[in-house]
Amino acid sequence: MTHVTQPVSDNFDDNRNGAHPPNSSMPNSFDQPEPSVQPDAETAHPSISAPPALSGQPAVSSISTPVPPTSPRFDGSNQNTENPWIEGLKTIGLSAILALGIRHFVAEARYIPSESMLPTLEVNDRLIIEKVSYYFQAPQRGDVVVFWPTDRLQQENPTLKDAFIKRVIGLPGDQVEVRDGQVFIDEQPIEENYIAAPPEYQWGPQIIPDDSYLVLGDNRNNSYDSHFWGYVPRRNIIGRAAVRFWPPSRLGELDSQPLYPSE
């Protein structure tokens, strides 16, 4: 941007052209009265007052102090304007980076493709999967979690790419057994008011390995879950299903009531 500085004139008030030539009728400069010394009212220091101007002579020439140049004013007239296409690409790129960052670290949306989680989740339900809480605590029993396929699942089906959604039942170190239509944790039955029907299979007892979780579908008898293919490592868990946002008639938080009051 070009800086414009206003020129400042010296502003000498020179009246030589209008000055009268000296003549004998004018007083001699030696006859002028002596300047009187008067105290300055504000500074309390003596100041010298100039003698009165002689008749017909110009007053003392006024010499104005040059004014320092002022800072240039920014009016935007010389500002370079960026190509709107480049500006648009920058905006889109920043938005994409923010969206990917939020999706990777904070939350993402998922939908339900199967009936394995009935009656809690129906086909085509849309969910918000939050990830922040698992930065500070481990998954809890009863959490509905989304996770990547385990090594065994990928060995059985190498083309499997989709994430799974199930409910955490067994925590690391738990002894879990399924029998008589109930799940037992450390030989104590847990109350499950969220399942479609009591399980019709037997499983266990087994102790859940460290840093691993046993997950089951709420539609116990129609769910391809841990009782078929084993445990989910902690590193495979993406996040917790927190809120259903579609359909509007079922909008709300999942499992808002305590699942295991007796614990």
N, C-alpha and C positions, 0 to 999 in steps of 0.2 A: 504494500500500500504506500502510495506516495505521500510524504510528509510535506504539508504546505505551511510555510512560516510567513506570517504577514510582515512586510517590511516596516521598520520603525524609523521615521524621520528624526533628524537631530533637533528640529524645531527651534533653531536659534531665532530669536525675535530681533532681527537686525534692522534698525531704523536709520542707518547711516544716510540713506538718500533723503530722509526727511529732516535730518539734523540741521540746525541753524549754524552758520559760521560764528565763531566767537566774535564778540564785540565788546567794546569798552563798557557798555552799559550793564553787562552781566557781572555779577560778583565774581571775584577771583576765588579759585578753588581753595586758596589758603585761608580765605575768610569764612569758609564753611564751619559750622559749629562742630565741636568735638563729639564723637558718638558717645551716647550715655549708656552706662551699664545698668541693666535692670535684671532683677532676679526672675528666673523663669518660674512660672506658677506651678508647673507640674513636676519639673525635675529638681527644683530648688537649687539649680546651678545658674551662675550669672550668664546672661545672654547679651549680645551686642545688638542694639537697635540701629538700623541704618539711618543716616541723616535724611531729612526730607528732601525731595527732589527740587532742584532749582527750577525756577520759572523758565519755561521755554526749552528746557533740556529734557531729553527722554529719561525715564526712570531706569534703574539698573536693569540691564538686559536679563530677561528670564531665560535660563538654560534648563530645559526639562531633562530629567535623568532618563536615559534610554531605558525603555521597558524590556525586560528579558523576554525572549520568545516564549510563548505559551505552548503547552503540549498540544500536539495535533489532535483534533477531534475526530473520533471514529464515527463515520456516518454510513459505513457499509457500501458506499458507492463504488469503491474500488475492490471490493472483496471478490475473490475468485469463486465462481460458482462451479460446483462439481457436476459432472455428467449425471443426469437423472437415472440413467440405466445402471451406472456404477453404484449410485446411492441405493437403488432398489436391490441390487445384488448383495450389497453389504447388509442391508436390513434382513433379507431372506436368509443369508448365511448365519447372521447372529441369532435369528429366531430358531433356525435348525439346531444350532449348537446348544442353545438353552433348552430346547425341547428334548434333545438327546440326553443332556445332562440330567434333567428332571426325571426322564424315563429310566435312566440307568441307576440313579442314586436315591430318588425320592418315591416315585409312584408311577404306575402305568395302568392302562385299562386292559381287561381281558373279558372274553365271553365264554360261555359254557357250551361245549359241543355235544355233550352226552348226558345220560340220565343217571350216572353213577353217584351223584350227590343228592338225588331226590330224598326227601321232600325239601331239603334246605335250599337247593339251587335247581332251577329248571333250565331246560335247553334254551339257549339264546339269552339267558340272563347276562347283563353287563355289569362288571365289577371293577372297583378301584382296588388295586393291589398296592398296599403301602409297604415301604422297605425300611423306613427310618427306625422303627422300634427295634428291629433285629440288630441294629448297630450297637444297641445298649443292653439287650437282654436276649436270652435264648428263646426259641419257640416254646410255647406252653401247651400243655395238654388241652385239647379242644380247639386249638387254632385251625382254621381252614387255610391251608398253605398251597402256594403254587410252586412247583419245582421242576427242574430239568430231569429228563429220563436218567435213570441210574446206569452204571456200566453194564449190568446184567440185561437191562431192557434194550440197550443199544446193541449188545451182542446178539440178542434174539431177533432184533429188527433194526439193522443198520440204517435204514432210511428214516427211522423215527426222529422227528425234529421238534414236534409240538411239546409244550409243557403240560404237566399233569396238575390236577387239583384234587386234594384229598384232605381229610381231617387228621391231625396229629393225635394219636392215642397212646403210644408208648414212648417214654422219654429215656435218655441214656441211663442205663443201670436198672431200669424197671424189669421186673419179671412179668411177662404178659402171657395170658392164656385165654383162648376162646372156647367155651364149652357150654352146653345146656342153654344155648340162646343168649349167653351173656359174655361180656369181656371182664376178665379178672386182672387186676393190677396188684402184684405182690399178694396174691391169693384173696384179694378183696374185690367184690363186684362193684363196678361203677354204674351209676344211673345215667342212661342215655335216652333222653326224650326227643332226640333229633333224628333217629334212624327210621327208615321206612318200615322195616320189619326185623325181628330178631334174627341173628345169623343162624344159618342152618348147617354150618360146618364146624369142625373142630380144628383148633390150631394151638400149638405150643404144648406145655409152657416153654418159653424161651426168654433169655435175658438180652435186653437191647444193648448192642455194643456202644462204646464211647463215641460221642460225636455223631450219633446216628439216631434215627427216629422211625417208629412204626406208624404207618399212615393207612387208614381205612376209609372207604367211601361210605357215606351215610346210607346209601342203597346197598346194604351189606351183601346181599345175595346176587347182585348184578354189578359188581365193581371189580375191576382188574387192579388190585392194590397189593399192599405188602404181604398179605397172606398167600399170594401167588409168587412174587418175585423178590421179596426181602425188604431191606431197610433203605431209607433215604439218608445219604450223608448230609451233614450240615451245609457243606459247600454247594450242594445242588439246590438248596431252597432259595427261591427268588424273593418271596415276600408273603405277607399275610393278606388274605381277602378281607377287606375292612368294610366296604360300603357297596351296596347294590344301587346303581343309578338308573337301571332300565330293566323292566318296564316301570313307568311312573307309578303304577298302582302298587308296586312292591318296593318302592324306593325306601332305603333306610339302611341302618347298620346291621351287620350280621351278628347273630348271637349276642344281642344286647343284654340278655339276662344271664346270670351266672349258670354255667353248665353243670357244675358239680358242687352243689351246696354243701355236701357232707365233707368235702375235702378241707 
